Amino acid sequence: MSEAETAGAFLTALRAASPSLTLLTEPADTEAYRFDETEYMHPGQPLGVALPTTTDEVSTILRLASTHRMPVVPRGAGSGLSGGAIAIEGALTVVMTGMNRILEIDAANLVAVVQPGVVNADLGRAVAEEGLFYAPDPASFEWCTIGGNIAENSGGLRCLKYGVTRDWVLGLEVVLADGAVIRTGGKSIKDVAGYDLTALFVGSEGTLGIVTEATLRLIPAPAPKLTLLAFFPTVLAAGDAVVRLTSSGVVPVTLELMDNFTIRAVDDAHDLGLDREAGAMLMIESDAGGEVSVVELDSAETACTAAGASSIVRATDPTEADWLRQARRAAHGALERAGVARAWTTSAFREVGFPSCSRASSASPPSTGCASASSGTQATATCTLLSWSTGTTPPRRSESMLPEHRSMPRRSR
């Protein structure tokens, strides 16, 4: 049987086995699902795009794909930067955004049970209503999904203090390549017997299976963050400030660095009044609460001053802190505008009709210089049989992500 005949037989079998499954095969419909946010990669043309809404549908897809020897690319929003959601020529892309329910928030046991299509920010807001906190917050947190975060072991601005996604996943429901459904881990923190299969799946980019449910660890919500931006003449000076800060015993919740190119790109895009001549910028935050937060930022300011900071901006209230934080959050979009990160190339995205999230109870390349100051070298992964990236649907970016434009007040040092 030829490849075309095998592909046709697979699609026919899939439609017969799951008649309610949304299956897109026209190139105009599948185009938006070919890319993620990775630059320099050239996706193939997928055989089709499936949008399952149940574990049973995912199981049927993988069982038939295995039978017909068809490659599969699991996908979330395509917000990833490592090529995890890039379409493979002739493969079926499986988009998990339709499975988007928060199944349970168990405040007594400090866990949440969610489907993979739940948007990171939606989960954060939902648990915050219960006085709880889910820490992983990738830069794309407003549109990336939990399933993609798990597949990529995503970090975020808070990972220095709170760790990455793997540190917050207690259990998983996973569909394996032959369609078998397994469960790993559970709600118990002290789940130490046997192999740690949960940790094995986290960060595997879908090469071992497709996550259809996740049990996540929560903690009581920390205090509101205090925020500081420090500008330096060189990246080396900023690095010296980081060493001085960590040597002092302070572990900030956020410690992020941007180089001059990124600073200029963000300022060009959003007119924030950043120090365009600075060689580097550090964003430092504390959520220790009360006087301890003040002391931590005082220590950070002392370290930055000793390292030769040219200016320091310190937020005076939560609104201004959030505004300062956008200098880092806006980096990737600004780099897209500057032409050094991939922007969405499709002129229109055809909605399939899934809401962003519902509660069950109510039915960069490293050379751009924008990274966690403590994260080390960024790894780049490749697509294999099963591969997945963070998120839901391509983002709807407004022209202004920030409050009314104004120049940041500066304190010269």
C-alpha positions as CSV (number, residue, x, y, z in Angstrom):
1,M,0.0,0.0,0.0
2,S,1.4,3.4,-1.0
3,E,1.8,6.3,1.6
4,A,-1.2,8.1,0.1
5,E,-3.3,5.0,0.4
6,T,-2.2,4.4,4.0
7,A,-3.0,8.0,4.9
8,G,-6.4,7.7,3.3
9,A,-7.1,4.5,5.1
10,F,-6.1,6.0,8.4
11,L,-8.4,9.1,8.0
12,T,-11.3,6.9,6.9
13,A,-10.8,4.6,9.9
14,L,-10.5,7.6,12.2
15,R,-13.7,9.2,11.0
16,A,-15.6,5.9,11.3
17,A,-14.3,5.2,14.9
18,S,-14.8,8.8,16.1
19,P,-17.6,10.5,14.1
20,S,-17.9,13.4,16.5
21,L,-14.1,14.2,16.3
22,T,-13.3,17.5,14.7
23,L,-10.8,16.6,11.9
24,L,-9.4,19.3,9.6
25,T,-7.7,18.2,6.4
26,E,-7.9,21.3,4.1
27,P,-4.5,23.2,3.9
28,A,-6.3,26.5,4.6
29,D,-7.7,25.0,7.8
30,T,-4.5,23.4,9.0
31,E,-2.1,26.2,8.1
32,A,-2.4,27.9,11.5
33,Y,-1.3,24.7,13.3
34,R,1.9,24.2,11.4
35,F,4.1,26.6,13.4
36,D,5.0,27.3,17.0
37,E,6.9,30.4,18.1
38,T,10.3,28.9,17.1
39,E,12.3,30.8,14.6
40,Y,14.5,29.2,11.9
41,M,12.4,26.0,11.6
42,H,10.5,24.9,8.5
43,P,7.3,22.9,9.3
44,G,5.9,20.2,7.0
45,Q,2.4,20.0,5.7
46,P,0.3,17.8,8.1
47,L,-2.0,15.1,6.9
48,G,-4.6,16.7,9.1
49,V,-5.4,18.3,12.4
50,A,-7.5,16.5,15.0
51,L,-9.1,18.4,17.9
52,P,-10.2,15.8,20.5
53,T,-12.4,16.7,23.5
54,T,-12.1,13.5,25.5
55,T,-9.5,10.9,26.6
56,D,-11.4,8.3,24.6
57,E,-10.9,10.3,21.4
58,V,-7.2,10.7,22.1
59,S,-6.9,7.0,22.7
60,T,-8.7,6.2,19.5
61,I,-6.5,8.6,17.5
62,L,-3.3,7.0,18.9
63,R,-4.5,3.4,18.6
64,L,-5.3,3.9,14.9
65,A,-2.2,5.9,14.2
66,S,-0.2,3.0,15.7
67,T,-2.1,0.5,13.6
68,H,-1.5,2.5,10.4
69,R,2.1,3.6,11.3
70,M,1.2,7.2,11.1
71,P,3.3,9.8,13.0
72,V,1.5,12.1,15.4
73,V,2.4,15.6,16.7
74,P,0.5,16.6,19.9
75,R,0.0,20.4,20.2
76,G,-1.2,23.0,22.5
77,A,-1.2,26.7,21.5
78,G,2.2,26.6,19.8
79,S,3.7,29.1,22.2
80,G,6.9,27.1,22.6
81,L,10.3,28.1,21.5
82,S,11.9,24.7,21.0
83,G,10.0,23.5,17.9
84,G,7.9,21.0,19.9
85,A,4.7,21.8,17.9
86,I,6.2,22.1,14.5
87,A,4.1,20.1,12.0
88,I,5.7,17.0,10.5
89,E,5.2,16.3,6.8
90,G,2.3,13.8,6.4
91,A,1.7,13.5,10.2
92,L,-1.5,14.1,12.1
93,T,-1.3,17.1,14.5
94,V,-3.4,16.5,17.6
95,V,-4.5,19.8,19.2
96,M,-5.4,19.4,22.8
97,T,-7.1,22.8,23.5
98,G,-10.6,21.4,23.5
99,M,-9.9,19.5,26.7
100,N,-9.9,22.7,28.8
101,R,-11.7,22.1,32.0
102,I,-10.5,22.6,35.6
103,L,-11.9,19.4,37.0
104,E,-11.2,20.1,40.7
105,I,-9.6,22.6,43.1
106,D,-9.0,20.6,46.3
107,A,-8.1,23.3,48.8
108,A,-7.9,20.9,51.7
109,N,-5.2,18.9,50.0
110,L,-3.7,21.8,48.1
111,V,-4.1,20.2,44.6
112,A,-5.9,21.0,41.4
113,V,-6.9,18.5,38.8
114,V,-7.1,19.9,35.2
115,Q,-7.3,18.9,31.6
116,P,-4.3,19.8,29.3
117,G,-6.0,22.6,27.5
118,V,-6.5,24.8,30.5
119,V,-4.7,28.1,30.0
120,N,-2.0,28.7,32.6
121,A,-3.3,32.2,33.5
122,D,-6.9,30.9,33.9
123,L,-5.7,28.3,36.3
124,G,-3.8,30.9,38.3
125,R,-6.8,33.1,38.5
126,A,-9.1,30.3,39.5
127,V,-6.9,29.0,42.4
128,A,-6.3,32.6,43.5
129,E,-10.0,32.9,44.2
130,E,-9.5,30.1,46.7
131,G,-6.5,31.9,48.3
132,L,-4.1,29.5,46.6
133,F,-1.2,29.7,44.2
134,Y,0.2,27.8,41.2
135,A,3.7,28.9,40.6
136,P,4.9,28.1,37.0
137,D,4.4,31.2,34.9
138,P,6.0,31.1,31.4
139,A,6.2,34.4,29.6
140,S,3.3,33.2,27.5
141,F,1.2,32.4,30.6
142,E,-1.9,34.3,29.2
143,W,-2.3,31.8,26.4
144,C,-0.1,28.8,26.9
145,T,-1.7,25.7,28.4
146,I,-0.9,23.3,31.2
147,G,-0.5,20.4,28.9
148,G,2.1,22.2,26.8
149,N,3.8,23.4,30.0
150,I,4.1,19.8,31.2
151,A,5.4,18.6,27.8
152,E,8.0,21.3,27.7
153,N,8.7,21.4,31.5
154,S,8.2,25.1,31.3
155,G,9.7,27.5,33.8
156,G,8.8,31.2,34.0
157,L,9.7,34.3,35.9
158,R,9.1,32.7,39.3
159,C,11.2,29.6,38.7
160,L,14.3,30.8,40.6
161,K,12.3,30.5,43.9
162,Y,9.6,28.1,43.1
163,G,11.1,25.7,40.5
164,V,9.8,24.6,37.1
165,T,6.7,22.7,36.0
166,R,8.1,19.3,37.0
167,D,8.2,20.5,40.6
168,W,4.4,21.1,40.6
169,V,3.1,18.0,38.9
170,L,1.9,15.2,41.3
171,G,0.1,12.9,38.8
172,L,-0.9,12.4,35.2
173,E,-3.3,10.6,33.0
174,V,-1.4,9.8,29.8
175,V,-2.4,8.1,26.5
176,L,0.5,6.0,25.2
177,A,1.3,5.5,21.5
178,D,-0.8,2.3,21.2
179,G,-3.8,4.0,22.7
180,A,-3.5,2.5,26.2
181,V,-4.4,4.9,29.0
182,I,-2.3,5.0,32.2
183,R,-2.2,7.0,35.4
184,T,0.9,8.0,37.3
185,G,1.3,9.5,40.7
186,G,-1.7,11.1,42.5
187,K,-2.7,13.6,45.2
188,S,-0.2,12.4,47.8
189,I,3.0,14.4,48.1
190,K,4.9,11.5,49.6
191,D,4.3,9.2,46.6
192,V,7.8,7.5,46.7
193,A,7.2,3.9,45.8
194,G,8.4,2.6,42.5
195,Y,9.6,4.5,39.4
196,D,8.8,8.2,39.2
197,L,6.9,7.9,35.9
198,T,5.3,11.3,36.4
199,A,8.7,13.1,36.3
200,L,9.6,11.0,33.3
201,F,6.7,12.3,31.2
202,V,7.2,15.9,32.3
203,G,9.5,17.5,29.7
204,S,9.3,14.6,27.2
205,E,7.6,16.8,24.6
206,G,5.0,14.2,23.8
207,T,7.5,11.6,22.7
208,L,6.2,9.1,25.4
209,G,2.5,9.9,25.2
210,I,-0.2,12.6,25.3
211,V,-1.2,14.0,28.7
212,T,-5.0,14.2,29.1
213,E,-5.2,15.1,32.8
214,A,-2.9,16.5,35.4
215,T,-2.9,16.7,39.2
216,L,-1.0,19.8,40.2
217,R,0.4,21.0,43.5
218,L,-0.8,24.2,45.0
219,I,0.4,26.4,47.9
220,P,-1.2,29.2,49.9
221,A,-1.0,32.4,48.0
222,P,2.2,34.5,48.8
223,A,2.2,38.2,49.5
224,P,2.0,40.7,46.6
225,K,5.3,41.2,44.9
226,L,7.6,44.2,45.2
227,T,9.5,44.9,42.0
228,L,12.7,46.6,41.1
229,L,14.4,47.3,37.7
230,A,18.1,48.0,37.6
231,F,20.1,49.2,34.6
232,F,23.8,48.5,34.0
233,P,26.4,49.6,31.6
234,T,27.3,46.0,30.7
235,V,25.9,42.5,30.9
236,L,29.0,41.6,33.0
237,A,28.1,44.3,35.6
238,A,24.5,42.8,35.8
239,G,26.0,39.4,36.3
240,D,28.2,40.8,39.1
241,A,25.0,42.1,40.8
242,V,23.4,38.7,40.6
243,V,26.4,37.1,42.3
244,R,26.4,39.8,45.0
245,L,22.7,39.3,45.6
246,T,22.7,35.5,45.8
247,S,25.8,35.6,48.0
248,S,23.9,37.8,50.4
249,G,21.5,34.9,51.0
250,V,18.5,36.6,49.3
251,V,16.5,34.3,47.0
252,P,14.1,36.6,45.0
253,V,11.0,35.2,43.4
254,T,12.1,36.8,40.1
255,L,15.6,37.5,38.8
256,E,15.5,38.2,35.0
257,L,18.0,39.7,32.7
258,M,17.6,41.6,29.4
259,D,20.5,42.8,27.2
260,N,20.6,46.0,25.2
261,F,19.1,44.7,22.1
262,T,16.1,43.4,24.0
263,I,15.7,46.6,26.0
264,R,15.6,48.6,22.8
265,A,13.2,46.2,21.1
266,V,10.8,46.4,24.0
267,D,11.1,50.2,24.2
268,D,10.6,50.6,20.5
269,A,7.4,48.4,20.7
270,H,5.9,49.9,23.8
271,D,7.5,53.3,24.5
272,L,8.1,52.5,28.2
273,G,10.9,54.9,28.7
274,L,13.5,52.3,29.4
275,D,17.2,53.2,29.5
276,R,18.1,52.5,25.9
277,E,21.8,53.1,26.4
278,A,22.0,50.5,29.2
279,G,24.0,47.3,28.4
280,A,21.7,45.2,30.5
281,M,18.6,45.3,32.8
282,L,17.8,43.2,35.8
283,M,14.2,42.7,37.1
284,I,14.2,41.6,40.7
285,E,11.1,40.8,42.7
286,S,10.3,39.6,46.3
287,D,7.1,38.0,47.5
288,A,8.3,37.4,51.0
289,G,5.7,39.8,52.4
290,G,5.7,42.7,54.7
291,E,9.0,44.1,56.0
292,V,10.9,41.0,54.7
293,S,10.1,42.0,51.1
294,V,11.3,45.5,51.8
295,V,14.6,44.2,53.3
296,E,15.1,41.8,50.3
297,L,14.7,44.7,47.8
298,D,16.9,46.9,49.9
299,S,19.6,44.1,49.7
300,A,19.0,43.9,45.9
301,E,19.4,47.6,45.5
302,T,22.6,47.5,47.5
303,A,24.0,44.7,45.4
304,C,23.1,46.5,42.1
305,T,24.6,49.7,43.3
306,A,27.8,48.0,44.3
307,A,28.0,46.3,40.9
308,G,27.7,49.7,39.1
309,A,24.1,50.1,38.3
310,S,23.5,53.3,36.3
311,S,19.9,53.7,37.4
312,I,17.3,51.9,39.6
313,V,13.5,52.0,39.4
314,R,11.5,50.7,42.3
315,A,7.8,50.2,42.2
316,T,5.8,52.1,44.8
317,D,2.5,50.1,44.6
318,P,1.2,46.9,43.0
319,T,-0.1,48.7,39.9
320,E,3.3,50.2,39.1
321,A,4.9,46.8,39.9
322,D,2.8,45.1,37.3
323,W,3.7,47.9,34.9
324,L,7.4,47.4,35.4
325,R,6.9,43.7,35.1
326,Q,5.6,44.1,31.6
327,A,9.1,45.2,30.4
328,R,10.0,41.5,30.7
329,R,6.7,40.0,29.7
330,A,6.6,42.1,26.5
331,A,10.1,40.9,25.4
332,H,9.2,38.1,23.0
333,G,6.5,40.1,21.2
334,A,8.9,43.0,20.9
335,L,11.6,40.7,19.4
336,E,9.1,39.5,16.9
337,R,8.5,43.1,15.8
338,A,12.2,43.5,15.6
339,G,12.4,40.5,13.3
340,V,14.5,38.2,15.5
341,A,11.7,36.0,16.7
342,R,9.1,34.3,14.6
343,A,5.7,36.1,14.3
344,W,2.5,34.4,13.2
345,T,2.4,34.3,9.4
346,T,-1.2,33.4,8.8
347,S,-3.4,36.4,8.1
348,A,-6.4,34.9,9.8
349,F,-7.0,32.1,12.2
350,R,-10.1,30.0,11.8
351,E,-11.7,29.5,15.2
352,V,-12.9,26.0,16.0
353,G,-15.1,27.3,18.8
354,F,-13.6,26.2,22.2
355,P,-13.8,28.6,25.1
356,S,-10.5,29.3,26.8
357,C,-11.4,27.5,30.1
358,S,-14.4,26.2,32.0
359,R,-14.8,24.9,35.5
360,A,-16.2,21.4,35.9
361,S,-18.4,22.5,38.7
362,S,-20.2,24.9,36.5
363,A,-19.7,22.9,33.5
364,S,14.3,33.1,21.7
365,P,17.2,32.2,20.4
366,P,19.4,32.6,23.5
367,S,21.5,35.2,21.6
368,T,18.6,37.8,22.0
369,G,19.6,38.0,25.6
370,C,16.3,37.7,27.4
371,A,16.3,34.9,30.0
372,S,16.2,34.0,33.6
373,A,19.4,35.2,35.1
374,S,19.8,31.9,36.9
375,S,18.5,29.5,34.1
376,G,21.8,28.6,32.4
377,T,21.9,27.2,28.9
378,Q,18.6,26.8,27.1
379,A,18.2,23.3,25.5
380,T,16.7,23.0,22.0
381,A,14.7,19.9,21.3
382,T,13.7,18.2,18.1
383,C,10.5,16.6,16.9
384,T,10.2,12.8,16.9
385,L,7.2,10.5,16.8
386,L,5.1,12.4,19.3
387,S,5.9,16.1,20.1
388,W,4.1,18.8,21.9
389,S,4.5,22.5,22.7
390,T,2.8,24.9,25.2
391,G,-0.5,26.5,24.8
392,T,-3.9,26.8,23.1
393,T,-4.7,28.8,20.0
394,P,-2.5,31.4,18.3
395,P,-2.5,34.5,20.5
396,R,-4.6,37.6,20.0
397,R,-2.1,40.3,20.8
398,S,-3.6,43.8,21.3
399,E,-1.6,46.7,20.0
400,S,-0.9,47.8,23.6
401,M,-0.2,45.2,26.3
402,L,0.6,47.8,28.8
403,P,-1.1,50.7,30.7
404,E,-1.1,54.2,29.3
405,H,2.4,54.9,28.0
406,R,4.6,57.0,30.2
407,S,8.3,57.2,31.0
408,M,9.6,55.2,33.9
409,P,10.8,57.3,36.8
410,R,14.5,56.8,37.3
411,R,16.7,57.1,40.3
412,S,20.2,57.9,39.2
413,R,23.0,56.2,41.1
